[in-house]
Amino acid sequence: MPNPKRRHSQQRSAKRRTHYKASEITLSKDSGTGELHVRHRAHVSEGKLYYRGKVVAEVSPIKK
């Protein structure tokens, strides 16, 4: 198996990593409940699971 003759420089690694940036999470306001939630994700509000503005499932309370 071929191996590199020398290690890559730190500058070369840093150049490769410059394209990875943290992006801010996009929030949307639900038209039915008025709560903020992460876009394109299901969210729980008042014991109901919502996705795309519709109730998908009823969420039962957790028993302790």
N, C-alpha and C positions, 0 to 999 in steps of 0.2 A: 504494500500500500504506500503510495507517495505521501510524504510528510513535508510540511513547509521547512525550508532551510533555515529561515529566521522567523522570529515572532513578529506579528503585525504591530505597527506602532500604535500608540494611544490615539494619535490624531486620526489615524485611519478608522479606528473603531468609533471614535466620536462622530466622524462624518456619516457613518452608516446609521448612527442612532439619532441624528438630527430630525429625521422624518417622523419619529414617534412623539406625538404631542398629546397631552391630556386635554380632552375636550369637555366643555361644560354640558351638564345634563339638561336636555330640553324638557320643560314642564308644560303641561296643558291643563286647562281648567275644564272639568267635567260639566257638560251642559245640564245634566240632570241633578247632580248633587252640589255642584259648585266647588268641589274640592280640587286641589292641585294634585297631579299625578304624573309619573314618567310616561312620555309618549310611547305608544305601541306596546304597552304592557298592561296586563290586567291589574286591578287594584280593588282593595276591600274598603267598603264604606257602609257603616251602619249594619254590619252583619251580612252584607251581600257582595258578591264578586261581580264587578263590572268590567266589560271589555267592549270597546267601540261604542260606548254610550248605552249598552244594553245589559240587563242582568243576566249573567251566565249561570250562577249557582248561588244557593243559600249557604252561608258559612255558619256552622254550628259553633257555639262557644267551647273553649277548651276546658275540660274537666280536670280539676286538681286533686 
